Amino acid sequence: MTLEIISAHEVTFSGEVTAVTLPGELGSFTVLKDHAPLISVLVKGSVVYTDASGSKGSFDIAGGLADVNDNVISVCVY
């Protein structure tokens, strides 16, 4: 899967991941390979991902929007 974290100023992160946990408006949720398409409002919290080597990383966000489609997770943040 590809994770793209995009702000108004730059592409903060773009890379291959195996799992992503996002802070949704109704609670955190995890996206894995072949997840069904979805769009979700994000709230203040952390986007936590696991890369192909098993290493974890995270980005703190103030909120935004997530779009999951065809193994691409696009996260627009502010």
All heavy atoms as a GROMACS GRO file, in nm:
protein
  562
    1MET      N    1   0.084  -0.117   0.000
    1MET     CA    2   0.000   0.000   0.000
    1MET      C    3   0.089   0.123   0.000
    1MET      O    4   0.198   0.120   0.055
    1MET     CB    5  -0.084   0.008   0.127
    1MET     CG    6  -0.196  -0.085   0.140
    1MET     SD    7  -0.297  -0.048   0.287
    1MET     CE    8  -0.180  -0.042   0.419
    2THR      N    9   0.035   0.229  -0.054
    2THR     CA   10   0.106   0.357  -0.054
    2THR      C   11   0.035   0.455   0.038
    2THR      O   12  -0.085   0.471   0.029
    2THR     CB   13   0.111   0.416  -0.196
    2THR    OG1   14   0.174   0.323  -0.283
    2THR    CG2   15   0.189   0.546  -0.198
    3LEU      N   16   0.113   0.518   0.126
    3LEU     CA   17   0.060   0.622   0.214
    3LEU      C   18   0.117   0.755   0.169
    3LEU      O   19   0.240   0.769   0.151
    3LEU     CB   20   0.101   0.596   0.359
    3LEU     CG   21   0.070   0.707   0.460
    3LEU    CD1   22  -0.079   0.734   0.471
    3LEU    CD2   23   0.130   0.673   0.596
    4GLU      N   24   0.027   0.853   0.148
    4GLU     CA   25   0.068   0.989   0.115
    4GLU      C   26   0.007   1.082   0.218
    4GLU      O   27  -0.115   1.085   0.233
    4GLU     CB   28   0.016   1.027  -0.024
    4GLU     CG   29   0.068   0.939  -0.135
    4GLU     CD   30  -0.001   0.965  -0.267
    4GLU    OE1   31  -0.116   1.016  -0.268
    4GLU    OE2   32   0.058   0.933  -0.371
    5ILE      N   33   0.092   1.157   0.288
    5ILE     CA   34   0.044   1.257   0.383
    5ILE      C   35   0.079   1.393   0.324
    5ILE      O   36   0.196   1.424   0.302
    5ILE     CB   37   0.108   1.240   0.522
    5ILE    CG1   38   0.075   1.100   0.577
    5ILE    CG2   39   0.059   1.348   0.617
    5ILE    CD1   40   0.140   1.068   0.709
    6ILE      N   41  -0.025   1.472   0.295
    6ILE     CA   42  -0.009   1.595   0.220
    6ILE      C   43  -0.066   1.712   0.299
    6ILE      O   44  -0.178   1.705   0.349
    6ILE     CB   45  -0.085   1.584   0.086
    6ILE    CG1   46  -0.036   1.460   0.009
    6ILE    CG2   47  -0.069   1.710   0.003
    6ILE    CD1   48  -0.132   1.414  -0.098
    7SER      N   49   0.012   1.820   0.308
    7SER     CA   50  -0.038   1.944   0.368
    7SER      C   51  -0.048   2.048   0.258
    7SER      O   52  -0.012   2.023   0.144
    7SER     CB   53   0.056   1.993   0.480
    7SER     OG   54   0.174   2.045   0.425
    8ALA      N   55  -0.095   2.167   0.292
    8ALA     CA   56  -0.107   2.274   0.194
    8ALA      C   57   0.030   2.318   0.142
    8ALA      O   58   0.040   2.373   0.032
    8ALA     CB   59  -0.178   2.393   0.256
    9HIS      N   60   0.136   2.292   0.218
    9HIS     CA   61   0.269   2.340   0.184
    9HIS      C   62   0.360   2.236   0.122
    9HIS      O   63   0.453   2.271   0.050
    9HIS     CB   64   0.338   2.398   0.308
    9HIS     CG   65   0.257   2.503   0.376
    9HIS    ND1   66   0.240   2.628   0.323
    9HIS    CD2   67   0.186   2.500   0.491
    9HIS    CE1   68   0.162   2.699   0.403
    9HIS    NE2   69   0.128   2.624   0.506
   10GLU      N   70   0.338   2.108   0.154
   10GLU     CA   71   0.432   2.006   0.108
   10GLU      C   72   0.374   1.865   0.119
   10GLU      O   73   0.273   1.844   0.185
   10GLU     CB   74   0.559   2.013   0.192
   10GLU     CG   75   0.535   1.978   0.339
   10GLU     CD   76   0.660   1.992   0.426
   10GLU    OE1   77   0.771   2.000   0.371
   10GLU    OE2   78   0.644   1.995   0.548
   11VAL      N   79   0.443   1.771   0.056
   11VAL     CA   80   0.415   1.630   0.078
   11VAL      C   81   0.500   1.590   0.197
   11VAL      O   82   0.623   1.587   0.189
   11VAL     CB   83   0.451   1.545  -0.047
   11VAL    CG1   84   0.432   1.398  -0.018
   11VAL    CG2   85   0.367   1.588  -0.166
   12THR      N   86   0.435   1.564   0.309
   12THR     CA   87   0.505   1.534   0.434
   12THR      C   88   0.565   1.395   0.432
   12THR      O   89   0.674   1.372   0.483
   12THR     CB   90   0.409   1.547   0.554
   12THR    OG1   91   0.352   1.678   0.551
   12THR    CG2   92   0.480   1.528   0.685
   13PHE      N   93   0.493   1.300   0.372
   13PHE     CA   94   0.540   1.162   0.366
   13PHE      C   95   0.479   1.094   0.246
   13PHE      O   96   0.362   1.115   0.214
   13PHE     CB   97   0.500   1.086   0.493
   13PHE     CG   98   0.539   0.941   0.492
   13PHE    CD1   99   0.667   0.901   0.530
   13PHE    CD2  100   0.450   0.843   0.450
   13PHE    CE1  101   0.703   0.767   0.528
   13PHE    CE2  102   0.486   0.709   0.448
   13PHE     CZ  103   0.612   0.670   0.487
   14SER      N  104   0.556   1.012   0.179
   14SER     CA  105   0.506   0.926   0.072
   14SER      C  106   0.590   0.799   0.073
   14SER      O  107   0.712   0.806   0.060
   14SER     CB  108   0.516   0.996  -0.064
   14SER     OG  109   0.466   0.913  -0.166
   15GLY      N  110   0.525   0.685   0.092
   15GLY     CA  111   0.600   0.560   0.097
   15GLY      C  112   0.511   0.439   0.108
   15GLY      O  113   0.389   0.449   0.124
   16GLU      N  114   0.573   0.323   0.098
   16GLU     CA  115   0.503   0.196   0.107
   16GLU      C  116   0.488   0.154   0.254
   16GLU      O  117   0.584   0.163   0.331
   16GLU     CB  118   0.579   0.087   0.031
   16GLU     CG  119   0.581   0.109  -0.118
   16GLU     CD  120   0.442   0.106  -0.180
   16GLU    OE1  121   0.365   0.013  -0.151
   16GLU    OE2  122   0.409   0.198  -0.256
   17VAL      N  123   0.367   0.112   0.289
   17VAL     CA  124   0.336   0.072   0.426
   17VAL      C  125   0.254  -0.056   0.424
   17VAL      O  126   0.196  -0.093   0.322
   17VAL     CB  127   0.260   0.182   0.501
   17VAL    CG1  128   0.344   0.308   0.513
   17VAL    CG2  129   0.127   0.213   0.434
   18THR      N  130   0.247  -0.123   0.540
   18THR     CA  131   0.164  -0.243   0.552
   18THR      C  132   0.038  -0.218   0.634
   18THR      O  133  -0.058  -0.293   0.625
   18THR     CB  134   0.243  -0.359   0.616
   18THR    OG1  135   0.292  -0.318   0.744
   18THR    CG2  136   0.360  -0.400   0.526
   19ALA      N  137   0.040  -0.112   0.717
   19ALA     CA  138  -0.077  -0.078   0.800
   19ALA      C  139  -0.070   0.070   0.837
   19ALA      O  140   0.039   0.124   0.854
   19ALA     CB  141  -0.081  -0.162   0.927
   20VAL      N  142  -0.189   0.132   0.847
   20VAL     CA  143  -0.198   0.272   0.888
   20VAL      C  144  -0.315   0.286   0.985
   20VAL      O  145  -0.424   0.239   0.956
   20VAL     CB  146  -0.222   0.365   0.767
   20VAL    CG1  147  -0.232   0.510   0.812
   20VAL    CG2  148  -0.113   0.350   0.663
   21THR      N  149  -0.291   0.351   1.100
   21THR     CA  150  -0.397   0.380   1.194
   21THR      C  151  -0.420   0.531   1.192
   21THR      O  152  -0.325   0.609   1.206
   21THR     CB  153  -0.362   0.332   1.336
   21THR    OG1  154  -0.340   0.190   1.330
   21THR    CG2  155  -0.473   0.362   1.434
   22LEU      N  156  -0.546   0.569   1.175
   22LEU     CA  157  -0.584   0.709   1.158
   22LEU      C  158  -0.682   0.753   1.267
   22LEU      O  159  -0.767   0.673   1.309
   22LEU     CB  160  -0.650   0.728   1.022
   22LEU     CG  161  -0.561   0.690   0.902
   22LEU    CD1  162  -0.646   0.655   0.781
   22LEU    CD2  163  -0.468   0.804   0.871
   23PRO      N  164  -0.674   0.880   1.311
   23PRO     CA  165  -0.766   0.929   1.415
   23PRO      C  166  -0.896   0.981   1.352
   23PRO      O  167  -0.912   1.098   1.322
   23PRO     CB  168  -0.685   1.043   1.479
   23PRO     CG  169  -0.602   1.097   1.366
   23PRO     CD  170  -0.569   0.976   1.280
   24GLY      N  171  -0.991   0.892   1.332
   24GLY     CA  172  -1.119   0.929   1.272
   24GLY      C  173  -1.208   1.005   1.368
   24GLY      O  174  -1.189   1.001   1.490
   25GLU      N  175  -1.305   1.072   1.312
   25GLU     CA  176  -1.398   1.152   1.392
   25GLU      C  177  -1.476   1.066   1.492
   25GLU      O  178  -1.509   1.111   1.602
   25GLU     CB  179  -1.495   1.224   1.299
   25GLU     CG  180  -1.580   1.328   1.366
   25GLU     CD  181  -1.659   1.410   1.265
   25GLU    OE1  182  -1.714   1.351   1.171
   25GLU    OE2  183  -1.665   1.531   1.283
   26LEU      N  184  -1.503   0.941   1.457
   26LEU     CA  185  -1.576   0.851   1.547
   26LEU      C  186  -1.485   0.754   1.619
   26LEU      O  187  -1.532   0.658   1.680
   26LEU     CB  188  -1.683   0.773   1.467
   26LEU     CG  189  -1.790   0.859   1.401
   26LEU    CD1  190  -1.884   0.773   1.317
   26LEU    CD2  191  -1.868   0.937   1.505
   27GLY      N  192  -1.354   0.776   1.611
   27GLY     CA  193  -1.257   0.690   1.677
   27GLY      C  194  -1.150   0.646   1.580
   27GLY      O  195  -1.164   0.658   1.458
   28SER      N  196  -1.041   0.595   1.633
   28SER     CA  197  -0.930   0.550   1.550
   28SER      C  198  -0.969   0.427   1.470
   28SER      O  199  -1.049   0.344   1.515
   28SER     CB  200  -0.809   0.515   1.637
   28SER     OG  201  -0.760   0.630   1.699
   29PHE      N  202  -0.912   0.416   1.349
   29PHE     CA  203  -0.935   0.298   1.267
   29PHE      C  204  -0.808   0.264   1.191
   29PHE      O  205  -0.723   0.350   1.168
   29PHE     CB  206  -1.052   0.318   1.170
   29PHE     CG  207  -1.033   0.429   1.070
   29PHE    CD1  208  -0.989   0.402   0.942
   29PHE    CD2  209  -1.061   0.561   1.104
   29PHE    CE1  210  -0.971   0.504   0.849
   29PHE    CE2  211  -1.045   0.663   1.012
   29PHE     CZ  212  -1.000   0.636   0.884
   30THR      N  213  -0.794   0.136   1.157
   30THR     CA  214  -0.674   0.087   1.090
   30THR      C  215  -0.708   0.043   0.949
   30THR      O  216  -0.810  -0.022   0.926
   30THR     CB  217  -0.612  -0.030   1.168
   30THR    OG1  218  -0.578   0.016   1.300
   30THR    CG2  219  -0.487  -0.084   1.100
   31VAL      N  220  -0.620   0.077   0.855
   31VAL     CA  221  -0.636   0.039   0.715
   31VAL      C  222  -0.526  -0.061   0.681
   31VAL      O  223  -0.408  -0.036   0.708
   31VAL     CB  224  -0.625   0.162   0.623
   31VAL    CG1  225  -0.632   0.121   0.477
   31VAL    CG2  226  -0.735   0.263   0.656
   32LEU      N  227  -0.566  -0.175   0.624
   32LEU     CA  228  -0.472  -0.278   0.578
   32LEU      C  229  -0.487  -0.294   0.428
   32LEU      O  230  -0.578  -0.239   0.366
   32LEU     CB  231  -0.502  -0.410   0.649
   32LEU     CG  232  -0.495  -0.408   0.802
   32LEU    CD1  233  -0.544  -0.541   0.858
   32LEU    CD2  234  -0.353  -0.380   0.847
   33LYS      N  235  -0.399  -0.374   0.368
   33LYS     CA  236  -0.402  -0.398   0.223
   33LYS      C  237  -0.540  -0.446   0.179
   33LYS      O  238  -0.605  -0.524   0.248
   33LYS     CB  239  -0.296  -0.501   0.186
   33LYS     CG  240  -0.284  -0.523   0.038
   33LYS     CD  241  -0.176  -0.621   0.003
   33LYS     CE  242  -0.173  -0.638  -0.147
   33LYS     NZ  243  -0.090  -0.747  -0.188
   34ASP      N  244  -0.583  -0.397   0.063
   34ASP     CA  245  -0.712  -0.433   0.001
   34ASP      C  246  -0.834  -0.386   0.082
   34ASP      O  247  -0.942  -0.445   0.072
   34ASP     CB  248  -0.721  -0.583  -0.027
   34ASP     CG  249  -0.618  -0.628  -0.129
   34ASP    OD1  250  -0.584  -0.547  -0.219
   34ASP    OD2  251  -0.569  -0.742  -0.119
   35HIS      N  252  -0.815  -0.282   0.161
   35HIS     CA  253  -0.928  -0.224   0.237
   35HIS      C  254  -1.032  -0.170   0.140
   35HIS      O  255  -0.999  -0.123   0.032
   35HIS     CB  256  -0.876  -0.112   0.327
   35HIS     CG  257  -0.971  -0.071   0.434
   35HIS    ND1  258  -1.082   0.004   0.410
   35HIS    CD2  259  -0.970  -0.096   0.568
   35HIS    CE1  260  -1.146   0.025   0.524
   35HIS    NE2  261  -1.081  -0.034   0.621
   36ALA      N  262  -1.156  -0.173   0.179
   36ALA     CA  263  -1.264  -0.116   0.098
   36ALA      C  264  -1.243   0.035   0.084
   36ALA      O  265  -1.190   0.100   0.175
   36ALA     CB  266  -1.399  -0.143   0.164
   37PRO      N  267  -1.284   0.093  -0.028
   37PRO     CA  268  -1.271   0.238  -0.045
   37PRO      C  269  -1.348   0.313   0.064
   37PRO      O  270  -1.458   0.269   0.104
   37PRO     CB  271  -1.334   0.263  -0.182
   37PRO     CG  272  -1.322   0.135  -0.255
   37PRO     CD  273  -1.339   0.029  -0.148
   38LEU      N  274  -1.292   0.424   0.109
   38LEU     CA  275  -1.362   0.506   0.208
   38LEU      C  276  -1.305   0.647   0.209
   38LEU      O  277  -1.194   0.671   0.164
   38LEU     CB  278  -1.354   0.446   0.349
   38LEU     CG  279  -1.222   0.443   0.426
   38LEU    CD1  280  -1.195   0.576   0.495
   38LEU    CD2  281  -1.226   0.335   0.530
   39ILE      N  282  -1.385   0.738   0.261
   39ILE     CA  283  -1.343   0.875   0.287
   39ILE      C  284  -1.382   0.903   0.431
   39ILE      O  285  -1.494   0.871   0.472
   39ILE     CB  286  -1.411   0.975   0.191
   39ILE    CG1  287  -1.366   0.950   0.048
   39ILE    CG2  288  -1.381   1.118   0.234
   39ILE    CD1  289  -1.436   1.036  -0.055
   40SER      N  290  -1.292   0.964   0.508
   40SER     CA  291  -1.319   0.990   0.649
   40SER      C  292  -1.262   1.124   0.692
   40SER      O  293  -1.152   1.162   0.650
   40SER     CB  294  -1.258   0.880   0.736
   40SER     OG  295  -1.279   0.906   0.874
   41VAL      N  296  -1.336   1.192   0.778
   41VAL     CA  297  -1.287   1.313   0.842
   41VAL      C  298  -1.192   1.270   0.954
   41VAL      O  299  -1.221   1.175   1.028
   41VAL     CB  300  -1.404   1.396   0.901
   41VAL    CG1  301  -1.352   1.513   0.983
   41VAL    CG2  302  -1.494   1.444   0.789
   42LEU      N  303  -1.080   1.339   0.966
   42LEU     CA  304  -0.982   1.309   1.070
   42LEU      C  305  -0.980   1.422   1.172
   42LEU      O  306  -1.002   1.538   1.138
   42LEU     CB  307  -0.843   1.292   1.010
   42LEU     CG  308  -0.829   1.185   0.903
   42LEU    CD1  309  -0.687   1.184   0.848
   42LEU    CD2  310  -0.866   1.048   0.957
   43VAL      N  311  -0.954   1.386   1.296
   43VAL     CA  312  -0.945   1.483   1.405
   43VAL      C  313  -0.801   1.488   1.456
   43VAL      O  314  -0.715   1.412   1.412
   43VAL     CB  315  -1.042   1.446   1.520
   43VAL    CG1  316  -1.186   1.453   1.473
   43VAL    CG2  317  -1.010   1.309   1.578
   44LYS      N  318  -0.776   1.577   1.552
   44LYS     CA  319  -0.643   1.591   1.609
   44LYS      C  320  -0.597   1.456   1.666
   44LYS      O  321  -0.672   1.389   1.736
   44LYS     CB  322  -0.645   1.696   1.720
   44LYS     CG  323  -0.510   1.723   1.780
   44LYS     CD  324  -0.518   1.834   1.883
   44LYS     CE  325  -0.380   1.861   1.941
   44LYS     NZ  326  -0.384   1.970   2.039
   45GLY      N  327  -0.474   1.419   1.633
   45GLY     CA  328  -0.420   1.293   1.681
   45GLY      C  329  -0.297   1.255   1.601
   45GLY      O  330  -0.232   1.340   1.541
   46SER      N  331  -0.267   1.126   1.598
   46SER     CA  332  -0.149   1.076   1.528
   46SER      C  333  -0.187   0.979   1.418
   46SER      O  334  -0.274   0.894   1.437
   46SER     CB  335  -0.055   1.005   1.624
   46SER     OG  336  -0.003   1.096   1.718
   47VAL      N  337  -0.120   0.993   1.304
   47VAL     CA  338  -0.127   0.894   1.197
   47VAL      C  339  -0.009   0.801   1.222
   47VAL      O  340   0.107   0.844   1.220
   47VAL     CB  341  -0.114   0.960   1.058
   47VAL    CG1  342  -0.109   0.854   0.949
   47VAL    CG2  343  -0.227   1.058   1.034
   48VAL      N  344  -0.037   0.674   1.251
   48VAL     CA  345   0.067   0.577   1.284
   48VAL      C  346   0.072   0.474   1.173
   48VAL      O  347  -0.031   0.419   1.134
   48VAL     CB  348   0.037   0.508   1.419
   48VAL    CG1  349   0.146   0.408   1.452
   48VAL    CG2  350   0.024   0.611   1.530
   49TYR      N  351   0.192   0.448   1.121
   49TYR     CA  352   0.205   0.352   1.012
   49TYR      C  353   0.316   0.251   1.043
   49TYR      O  354   0.405   0.276   1.123
   49TYR     CB  355   0.235   0.424   0.880
   49TYR     CG  356   0.368   0.495   0.877
   49TYR    CD1  357   0.483   0.428   0.836
   49TYR    CD2  358   0.379   0.627   0.916
   49TYR    CE1  359   0.605   0.493   0.834
   49TYR    CE2  360   0.500   0.692   0.914
   49TYR     CZ  361   0.613   0.624   0.873
   49TYR     OH  362   0.733   0.689   0.873
   50THR      N  363   0.307   0.136   0.977
   50THR     CA  364   0.410   0.033   0.982
   50THR      C  365   0.462   0.014   0.841
   50THR      O  366   0.383  -0.010   0.750
   50THR     CB  367   0.354  -0.101   1.035
   50THR    OG1  368   0.292  -0.078   1.162
   50THR    CG2  369   0.463  -0.205   1.049
   51ASP      N  370   0.594   0.025   0.823
   51ASP     CA  371   0.648   0.008   0.688
   51ASP      C  372   0.679  -0.140   0.662
   51ASP      O  373   0.658  -0.225   0.749
   51ASP     CB  374   0.769   0.098   0.664
   51ASP     CG  375   0.890   0.063   0.748
   51ASP    OD1  376   0.900  -0.050   0.801
   51ASP    OD2  377   0.980   0.149   0.759
   52ALA      N  378   0.727  -0.170   0.543
   52ALA     CA  379   0.749  -0.308   0.501
   52ALA      C  380   0.850  -0.382   0.588
   52ALA      O  381   0.844  -0.504   0.602
   52ALA     CB  382   0.792  -0.311   0.355
   53SER      N  383   0.943  -0.309   0.650
   53SER     CA  384   1.043  -0.373   0.736
   53SER      C  385   0.992  -0.396   0.878
   53SER      O  386   1.062  -0.453   0.961
   53SER     CB  387   1.170  -0.289   0.740
   53SER     OG  388   1.147  -0.169   0.810
   54GLY      N  389   0.870  -0.348   0.907
   54GLY     CA  390   0.813  -0.364   1.041
   54GLY      C  391   0.837  -0.244   1.131
   54GLY      O  392   0.791  -0.243   1.245
   55SER      N  393   0.910  -0.145   1.082
   55SER     CA  394   0.935  -0.023   1.162
   55SER      C  395   0.810   0.063   1.165
   55SER      O  396   0.736   0.071   1.067
   55SER     CB  397   1.048   0.058   1.101
   55SER     OG  398   1.168  -0.015   1.103
   56LYS      N  399   0.787   0.126   1.280
   56LYS     CA  400   0.671   0.214   1.296
   56LYS      C  401   0.714   0.359   1.289
   56LYS      O  402   0.825   0.394   1.329
   56LYS     CB  403   0.599   0.186   1.427
   56LYS     CG  404   0.530   0.053   1.429
   56LYS     CD  405   0.435   0.041   1.544
   56LYS     CE  406   0.364  -0.094   1.532
   56LYS     NZ  407   0.239  -0.095   1.602
   57GLY      N  408   0.624   0.441   1.238
   57GLY     CA  409   0.646   0.585   1.234
   57GLY      C  410   0.514   0.653   1.262
   57GLY      O  411   0.407   0.590   1.257
   58SER      N  412   0.518   0.782   1.292
   58SER     CA  413   0.394   0.854   1.318
   58SER      C  414   0.409   1.001   1.284
   58SER      O  415   0.521   1.055   1.282
   58SER     CB  416   0.350   0.837   1.463
   58SER     OG  417   0.439   0.901   1.550
   59PHE      N  418   0.295   1.063   1.256
   59PHE     CA  419   0.287   1.206   1.232
   59PHE      C  420   0.170   1.260   1.313
   59PHE      O  421   0.061   1.203   1.308
   59PHE     CB  422   0.261   1.236   1.084
   59PHE     CG  423   0.378   1.206   0.995
   59PHE    CD1  424   0.388   1.084   0.930
   59PHE    CD2  425   0.478   1.300   0.976
   59PHE    CE1  426   0.495   1.056   0.848
   59PHE    CE2  427   0.586   1.273   0.893
   59PHE     CZ  428   0.594   1.150   0.830
   60ASP      N  429   0.192   1.366   1.387
   60ASP     CA  430   0.084   1.432   1.460
   60ASP      C  431   0.012   1.527   1.364
   60ASP      O  432   0.077   1.598   1.287
   60ASP     CB  433   0.138   1.510   1.579
   60ASP     CG  434   0.192   1.419   1.688
   60ASP    OD1  435   0.144   1.304   1.698
   60ASP    OD2  436   0.282   1.462   1.761
   61ILE      N  437  -0.121   1.524   1.369
   61ILE     CA  438  -0.200   1.612   1.282
   61ILE      C  439  -0.303   1.687   1.365
   61ILE      O  440  -0.343   1.643   1.472
   61ILE     CB  441  -0.270   1.532   1.169
   61ILE    CG1  442  -0.372   1.432   1.226
   61ILE    CG2  443  -0.168   1.461   1.082
   61ILE    CD1  444  -0.462   1.369   1.119
   62ALA      N  445  -0.346   1.801   1.313
   62ALA     CA  446  -0.451   1.880   1.378
   62ALA      C  447  -0.589   1.840   1.327
   62ALA      O  448  -0.690   1.872   1.388
   62ALA     CB  449  -0.427   2.028   1.354
   63GLY      N  450  -0.592   1.769   1.215
   63GLY     CA  451  -0.717   1.724   1.154
   63GLY      C  452  -0.696   1.712   1.005
   63GLY      O  453  -0.589   1.741   0.953
   64GLY      N  454  -0.801   1.668   0.936
   64GLY     CA  455  -0.789   1.656   0.791
   64GLY      C  456  -0.891   1.562   0.733
   64GLY      O  457  -0.999   1.540   0.788
   65LEU      N  458  -0.851   1.500   0.622
   65LEU     CA  459  -0.939   1.411   0.546
   65LEU      C  460  -0.856   1.295   0.494
   65LEU      O  461  -0.744   1.315   0.446
   65LEU     CB  462  -1.000   1.489   0.429
   65LEU     CG  463  -1.100   1.417   0.343
   65LEU    CD1  464  -1.231   1.398   0.420
   65LEU    CD2  465  -1.126   1.496   0.216
   66ALA      N  466  -0.910   1.174   0.503
   66ALA     CA  467  -0.843   1.055   0.450
   66ALA      C  468  -0.926   0.996   0.337
   66ALA      O  469  -1.049   0.986   0.348
   66ALA     CB  470  -0.823   0.951   0.560
   67ASP      N  471  -0.858   0.956   0.231
   67ASP     CA  472  -0.921   0.889   0.117
   67ASP      C  473  -0.846   0.758   0.094
   67ASP      O  474  -0.725   0.759   0.073
   67ASP     CB  475  -0.913   0.979  -0.007
   67ASP     CG  476  -0.967   0.911  -0.132
   67ASP    OD1  477  -1.063   0.834  -0.120
   67ASP    OD2  478  -0.912   0.936  -0.241
   68VAL      N  479  -0.919   0.647   0.102
   68VAL     CA  480  -0.860   0.516   0.078
   68VAL      C  481  -0.922   0.460  -0.048
   68VAL      O  482  -1.046   0.449  -0.058
   68VAL     CB  483  -0.888   0.420   0.197
   68VAL    CG1  484  -0.831   0.282   0.170
   68VAL    CG2  485  -0.834   0.477   0.326
   69ASN      N  486  -0.836   0.427  -0.146
   69ASN     CA  487  -0.888   0.373  -0.272
   69ASN      C  488  -0.776   0.298  -0.344
   69ASN      O  489  -0.669   0.354  -0.367
   69ASN     CB  490  -0.942   0.486  -0.360
   69ASN     CG  491  -1.026   0.435  -0.475
   69ASN    OD1  492  -1.060   0.318  -0.480
   69ASN    ND2  493  -1.060   0.523  -0.566
   70ASP      N  494  -0.802   0.174  -0.378
   70ASP     CA  495  -0.710   0.092  -0.458
   70ASP      C  496  -0.569   0.087  -0.397
   70ASP      O  497  -0.470   0.108  -0.465
   70ASP     CB  498  -0.706   0.145  -0.601
   70ASP     CG  499  -0.653   0.042  -0.699
   70ASP    OD1  500  -0.662  -0.079  -0.670
   70ASP    OD2  501  -0.601   0.083  -0.804
   71ASN      N  502  -0.562   0.059  -0.267
   71ASN     CA  503  -0.437   0.046  -0.192
   71ASN      C  504  -0.352   0.173  -0.188
   71ASN      O  505  -0.231   0.168  -0.170
   71ASN     CB  506  -0.354  -0.072  -0.242
   71ASN     CG  507  -0.414  -0.204  -0.199
   71ASN    OD1  508  -0.460  -0.219  -0.086
   71ASN    ND2  509  -0.417  -0.300  -0.289
   72VAL      N  510  -0.417   0.288  -0.206
   72VAL     CA  511  -0.352   0.418  -0.187
   72VAL      C  512  -0.429   0.493  -0.079
   72VAL      O  513  -0.550   0.510  -0.090
   72VAL     CB  514  -0.349   0.501  -0.317
   72VAL    CG1  515  -0.288   0.639  -0.291
   72VAL    CG2  516  -0.272   0.428  -0.426
   73ILE      N  517  -0.358   0.536   0.025
   73ILE     CA  518  -0.417   0.611   0.134
   73ILE      C  519  -0.365   0.753   0.124
   73ILE      O  520  -0.246   0.778   0.145
   73ILE     CB  521  -0.380   0.551   0.271
   73ILE    CG1  522  -0.417   0.403   0.275
   73ILE    CG2  523  -0.446   0.629   0.384
   73ILE    CD1  524  -0.340   0.325   0.375
   74SER      N  525  -0.453   0.844   0.085
   74SER     CA  526  -0.417   0.986   0.074
   74SER      C  527  -0.473   1.058   0.195
   74SER      O  528  -0.594   1.054   0.220
   74SER     CB  529  -0.475   1.046  -0.053
   74SER     OG  530  -0.422   0.980  -0.166
   75VAL      N  531  -0.385   1.122   0.271
   75VAL     CA  532  -0.425   1.194   0.391
   75VAL      C  533  -0.391   1.341   0.372
   75VAL      O  534  -0.275   1.378   0.363
   75VAL     CB  535  -0.354   1.138   0.516
   75VAL    CG1  536  -0.396   1.212   0.641
   75VAL    CG2  537  -0.380   0.988   0.530
   76CYS      N  538  -0.494   1.423   0.362
   76CYS     CA  539  -0.476   1.568   0.350
   76CYS      C  540  -0.494   1.626   0.490
   76CYS      O  541  -0.598   1.607   0.552
   76CYS     CB  542  -0.580   1.629   0.256
   76CYS     SG  543  -0.567   1.564   0.088
   77VAL      N  544  -0.389   1.694   0.538
   77VAL     CA  545  -0.389   1.741   0.676
   77VAL      C  546  -0.372   1.892   0.684
   77VAL      O  547  -0.326   1.956   0.591
   77VAL     CB  548  -0.277   1.673   0.758
   77VAL    CG1  549  -0.296   1.523   0.762
   77VAL    CG2  550  -0.140   1.708   0.705
   78TYR      N  551  -0.410   1.944   0.801
   78TYR     CA  552  -0.385   2.086   0.830
   78TYR      C  553  -0.333   2.098   0.970
   78TYR      O  554  -0.320   2.004   1.041
   78TYR     CB  555  -0.509   2.173   0.809
   78TYR     CG  556  -0.634   2.125   0.877
   78TYR    CD1  557  -0.662   2.159   1.008
   78TYR    CD2  558  -0.727   2.045   0.809
   78TYR    CE1  559  -0.779   2.117   1.069
   78TYR    CE2  560  -0.843   2.003   0.870
   78TYR     CZ  561  -0.869   2.039   1.000
   78TYR     OH  562  -0.985   1.997   1.060
   0.00000   0.00000   0.00000
